[in-house]
């Protein structure tokens, strides 16, 4: 057995347990933002339920303020959440739009 074969055999036996230990203890450095201060129209529509058109209509009716940030139309999280805390706004029952799961 030449030197290269010996090293390959040695590494073949030693590396798998070492790699398994490293991977078992590996935790990626990931930052997850659960609640943002502002949502895009698409994000707000996906999270809270009303369509993009409804959000714009609510803006036109003065129900929900929208903001322009870095060229994008945004909804402030606290504004839309406050809106959904009310049972009715402008004759529209908002419960049908509220997709958020409630914890009992």
Secondary structure in CASP SS format (residue, H / E / C, confidence):
PFRMAT SS
TARGET T0000
AUTHOR 0000-0000-0000
METHOD secondary structure of the structure
MODEL  1
X C 1.00
X C 1.00
X H 1.00
X H 1.00
X H 1.00
X H 1.00
X H 1.00
X H 1.00
X H 1.00
X H 1.00
X H 1.00
X H 1.00
X H 1.00
X H 1.00
X H 1.00
X H 1.00
X H 1.00
X H 1.00
X H 1.00
X H 1.00
X H 1.00
X H 1.00
X H 1.00
X H 1.00
X H 1.00
X C 1.00
X C 1.00
X C 1.00
X C 1.00
X C 1.00
X C 1.00
X C 1.00
X C 1.00
X C 1.00
X C 1.00
X C 1.00
X C 1.00
X E 1.00
X E 1.00
X E 1.00
X H 1.00
X H 1.00
X H 1.00
X H 1.00
X H 1.00
X H 1.00
X H 1.00
X H 1.00
X C 1.00
X C 1.00
X C 1.00
X H 1.00
X H 1.00
X H 1.00
X H 1.00
X H 1.00
X H 1.00
X H 1.00
X H 1.00
X H 1.00
X C 1.00
X C 1.00
X C 1.00
X C 1.00
X C 1.00
X E 1.00
X E 1.00
X E 1.00
X E 1.00
X C 1.00
X C 1.00
X E 1.00
X E 1.00
X E 1.00
X E 1.00
X E 1.00
X H 1.00
X H 1.00
X H 1.00
X H 1.00
X H 1.00
X H 1.00
X H 1.00
X H 1.00
X H 1.00
X C 1.00
X C 1.00
X E 1.00
X E 1.00
X C 1.00
X C 1.00
X E 1.00
X E 1.00
X H 1.00
X H 1.00
X H 1.00
X C 1.00
X C 1.00
X C 1.00
X C 1.00
X C 1.00
X C 1.00
X C 1.00
X C 1.00
END
